[in-house]
Amino acid sequence: MQVEWAKFFIAGVQYTQGKTLRLYQGEYLILQKEPNNPNDAYAIAIYKGKHKLGYVPKAYNQTLYAQIDELEIVVEDFFADAPPWERVRVSVFSRE
């Protein structure tokens, strides 16, 4: 049984390739730790293939950081006309 850990808009989309990519509801993305990130030791980047979309918001990243290997992230909604910071809403679930 999957357990939902968090639901949020991807942070920092306006600074990455995420602002130009089209995403689809139900599409799986990739979580990747960035332990050497100068702004946040618990930074978790979110990718679609090799394209960085943005980050897990700081309000969630410490909790998810420790469990990252057991989690999946999926696009819940994509709002093409919204500001970049409200464009991609995702859900994070535990793997079955």
Secondary structure, 3 states (H helix, E strand, C coil): CCCEEEEEECECHHHCHHHCCCCCCCCEEEEEECCCCCCCCCCEEEEECCEEEEECCHHHHHHHHCCHHHEEEEEEEECCCCCHHHCEEEEEEECC
